[in-house]
Amino acid sequence: MTIESFKELAHEDKLNQLRHHGELLGTYERRSADGDSKTSGDIFELNNFWVFLSDDEQMVIPSRRNPLHKEEEEEESEG
């Protein structure tokens, strides 16, 4: 499955793909668009892309970049 085909799925189908084929990588807090708040959830790896799933399962956001990798880089530069 490609990220493009994942985006076209219905919400429930996206959740099923994550449950059956996704690999849970860890927890993550996603910043809002305006940067003033964060949404808690998990990051899954699915084929060659990553997906943020909010704790309430209402937000399912695919990405070509691993946000956990970016977070690790930021922690290393701060330390």
Backbone torsions as a table, in degrees:
resi	resn	phi	psi	omega
1	MET	NA	137.5	177.4
2	THR	-96.4	165.8	177.9
3	ILE	-63.7	-34.6	179.7
4	GLU	-65.0	-43.7	179.8
5	SER	-69.7	-33.0	176.7
6	PHE	-63.1	-42.7	-179.3
7	LYS	-60.6	-29.2	-177.7
8	GLU	-81.5	-11.3	-179.0
9	LEU	-71.1	154.3	171.8
10	ALA	-68.9	158.2	-176.1
11	HIS	-53.8	-47.8	-178.6
12	GLU	-64.0	-35.7	177.8
13	ASP	-67.6	-36.3	176.2
14	LYS	-62.8	-43.8	178.8
15	LEU	-62.5	-41.3	178.2
16	ASN	-63.4	-40.7	177.3
17	GLN	-60.5	-43.7	179.1
18	LEU	-64.7	-42.8	-178.5
19	ARG	-64.0	-39.8	-173.0
20	HIS	-96.2	-26.3	-174.2
21	HIS	-125.9	-12.4	-177.7
22	GLY	-83.0	151.5	175.7
23	GLU	-111.1	117.9	179.8
24	LEU	-68.8	122.9	-178.9
25	LEU	-100.6	-27.6	179.2
26	GLY	155.5	178.2	179.1
27	THR	-81.9	158.0	-176.8
28	TYR	-158.0	143.3	173.3
29	GLU	-110.7	115.8	-176.8
30	ARG	-92.4	129.6	177.8
31	ARG	-72.8	146.2	175.5
32	SER	-72.8	168.5	-178.2
33	ALA	-58.8	-36.7	180.0
34	ASP	-87.6	-5.5	174.0
35	GLY	78.3	6.5	-176.8
36	ASP	-95.2	-7.7	178.3
37	SER	-144.6	166.7	-180.0
38	LYS	-129.1	149.9	176.1
39	THR	-115.1	126.0	179.6
40	SER	-79.9	145.9	178.2
41	GLY	-176.5	-157.3	-178.7
42	ASP	-130.4	155.7	174.5
43	ILE	-109.3	130.8	176.6
44	PHE	-117.0	146.2	169.3
45	GLU	-99.9	132.7	-178.8
46	LEU	-138.4	106.8	-176.3
47	ASN	59.1	-117.1	-176.8
48	ASN	-110.2	28.9	176.5
49	PHE	-147.8	172.3	-177.1
50	TRP	-120.0	154.4	-177.8
51	VAL	-134.9	129.5	171.6
52	PHE	-90.2	129.2	175.8
53	LEU	-123.0	117.2	-179.7
54	SER	-67.3	157.2	-178.9
55	ASP	-56.6	-34.0	179.7
56	ASP	-86.2	1.8	178.8
57	GLU	61.8	21.5	178.1
58	GLN	-91.1	-28.0	179.0
59	MET	-105.2	123.0	176.3
60	VAL	-128.9	103.8	-171.3
61	ILE	-122.8	108.9	177.8
62	PRO	-78.9	154.0	-179.9
63	SER	-148.5	147.5	174.9
64	ARG	-82.5	-13.2	-179.8
65	ARG	-109.9	143.9	177.4
66	ASN	-82.5	107.6	-178.5
67	PRO	-65.9	-25.4	177.8
68	LEU	-68.7	-35.2	178.1
69	HIS	-64.6	-42.2	178.3
70	LYS	-63.0	-42.1	179.6
71	GLU	-62.1	-40.4	178.8
72	GLU	-64.6	-40.7	178.3
73	GLU	-62.1	-41.8	179.7
74	GLU	-64.0	-40.7	179.2
75	GLU	-65.4	-39.0	179.1
76	GLU	-66.2	-39.7	-179.2
77	SER	-71.7	-28.3	177.6
78	GLU	-76.9	-28.8	-173.8
79	GLY	-86.1	NA	NA
